[in-house]
Amino acid sequence: MFSPRGIASILVKAPSDVVILSSLRTPICRANRGSLKDAFPEELLASVLKATIDGVPNLDPSIIEDVAVGVVLYELGGSKAARMAMNHVGYPNTTHLKAAEARAFGLFSDEIVPVTQKKPDGLGEVVVDTDDGIRPQASSEGLAKLKPAFRENGTSTAGNSSQVSDGARFL
């Protein structure tokens, strides 16, 4: 017999809920010599993501809070491909805006250890205690104007790719 309390708990939306929207995939082709050998992972992911979105016409993109993608044998564990796939299908890149808001509210202050560095001119020192790669002024319009970084008709730009960064973390 089901507990009324148990049934009620599964009928209430919770922040920990996981929703599987669909299960689509690309063809599986031979690596390095098959039909998809020249395709970039983010392009393949974007194809499946677009088909998923098109298959759910009432989906409000603003309620999507997270997208999880698993990738085998790919740089950065596939995180770059997942982010690029989202960009390919037109989801806004809000990472910088969210990071700027978190920085403004001091959400990173407890995890950052200030580092004292010499000034570039060598005259004196400066204490670095905040991330400097966050671009709060980033906009979809501005990002759309950037030229592709790798291929003439590509979609990877300086605005939607990870910057080369210096830093360290110890867990």
C-alpha atoms as one frame of an Amber mdcrd trajectory, in Angstrom:
protein
   0.000   0.000   0.000   1.289   3.479  -0.870   1.658   6.065   1.843  -0.422
   9.222   1.164   2.582  11.269   2.270   4.822   9.425  -0.207   2.432   9.935
  -3.110   2.097  13.638  -2.289   5.865  14.067  -2.265   6.267  12.755  -5.812
   3.574  15.101  -7.116   5.395  18.244  -5.923   8.101  19.879  -8.029  11.417
  20.067  -6.198  14.779  21.685  -7.074  16.370  18.231  -7.057  14.016  16.885
  -9.748  15.664  15.459 -12.847  13.696  15.581 -16.096  14.649  13.505 -19.118
  13.230  15.339 -22.099  13.869  12.750 -24.785  16.282  10.118 -25.991  17.656
  10.903 -29.435  21.076  10.280 -30.936  23.141  10.674 -34.071  24.147   7.698
 -36.179  27.104   5.806 -34.727  29.902   5.794 -37.311  33.443   4.453 -37.429
  35.965   6.744 -35.781  38.516   8.465 -38.034  37.130   6.945 -41.248  33.337
   6.814 -41.020  30.729   9.214 -42.360  31.039  11.563 -39.379  34.854  11.649
 -39.236  35.010  15.354 -40.092  32.198  16.445 -37.767  32.991  18.304 -34.565
  31.415  16.922 -31.369  29.551  20.179 -30.717  28.006  19.998 -34.202  26.774
  16.458 -33.564  25.411  17.437 -30.159  23.753  20.513 -31.645  21.945  18.368
 -34.220  20.479  16.143 -31.524  19.722  19.074 -29.227  17.891  20.958 -31.986
  15.829  17.867 -32.844  15.000  17.448 -29.156  13.871  21.066 -28.832  11.883
  20.899 -32.082  10.181  17.742 -30.803   8.842  19.553 -27.730   7.189  22.674
 -29.195   5.749  23.870 -25.872   9.145  23.845 -24.154  10.040  27.218 -22.658
  13.852  27.497 -22.958  13.948  29.877 -19.988  13.049  27.065 -17.579  16.026
  24.912 -18.584  18.450  25.242 -15.706  21.097  22.701 -16.617  22.104  20.421
 -19.452  24.232  17.356 -18.707  26.243  15.762 -21.488  28.597  12.819 -21.233
  31.423  12.485 -23.733  34.021   9.740 -24.071  37.623  10.568 -24.961  37.177
  14.275 -25.544  39.082  17.283 -24.259  37.821  18.916 -21.072  35.626  15.883
 -20.415  33.167  17.098 -23.026  32.199  20.283 -21.206  33.315  22.404 -24.153
  31.257  20.333 -26.598  28.166  20.619 -24.405  28.503  24.401 -24.128  29.196
  24.809 -27.839  26.181  22.650 -28.736  23.974  24.964 -26.673  25.440  27.961
 -28.533  24.873  26.291 -31.918  21.135  26.017 -31.320  20.751  29.582 -30.114
  20.663  29.299 -26.340  22.123  32.474 -24.903  25.496  32.387 -23.248  24.618
  33.671 -19.793  27.682  32.309 -18.020  29.382  35.699 -17.774  26.230  37.413
 -16.524  25.662  34.746 -13.872  29.319  34.866 -12.813  29.231  38.683 -12.599
  26.111  38.529 -10.444  27.675  35.889  -8.186  30.843  37.997  -7.866  28.782
  41.108  -7.033  27.019  39.188  -4.244  30.368  37.969  -2.907  29.648  34.316
  -3.613  33.252  33.619  -4.636  34.934  35.536  -1.810  35.093  32.578   0.592
  36.869  30.374  -1.940  39.414  32.849  -3.328  42.804  33.203  -1.655  44.234
  36.685  -2.382  47.565  36.579  -4.231  50.163  39.366  -4.066  51.778  40.012
  -7.450  54.325  42.497  -8.768  52.762  45.183 -10.951  53.477  44.795 -14.686
  55.774  47.831 -14.603  57.736  46.271 -11.720  57.051  49.254  -9.459  55.231
  47.927  -6.436  52.774  45.147  -5.814  49.077  44.553  -6.241  46.764  42.169
  -4.391  44.630  40.104  -6.761  41.482  38.938  -4.986  38.835  38.676  -7.715
  38.448  36.858 -11.011  39.319  39.134 -13.919  38.047  37.029 -16.809  34.353
  37.680 -16.168  32.811  39.892 -18.860  29.538  41.229 -17.417  28.931  43.333
 -20.525  28.773  40.243 -22.792  25.584  40.171 -24.857  24.136  37.875 -27.507
  24.325  40.754 -29.994  27.990  41.402 -29.255  28.873  37.718 -29.386  27.095
  37.346 -32.742  29.411  39.980 -34.273  32.626  38.094 -33.458  34.470  36.306
 -36.248  34.965  32.523 -36.111  38.272  31.544 -34.516  39.074  28.317 -36.360
  37.074  27.900 -39.563  35.684  30.536 -41.909  32.111  29.332 -41.400  32.626
  28.041 -37.848  30.759  29.124 -34.749  33.560  28.988 -32.162  34.624  32.550
 -31.373  36.664  34.336 -28.720  33.367  35.232 -27.058  31.914  31.743 -26.653
  35.082  29.746 -26.039  37.024  29.392 -22.829  39.811  31.875 -22.315  43.327
  30.717 -21.524  43.562  31.285 -17.775  46.015  31.161 -14.913  44.935  29.988
 -11.501  44.980  27.036  -9.158  42.624  25.042  -6.962  43.389  22.557  -4.229
  40.740  20.130  -3.008
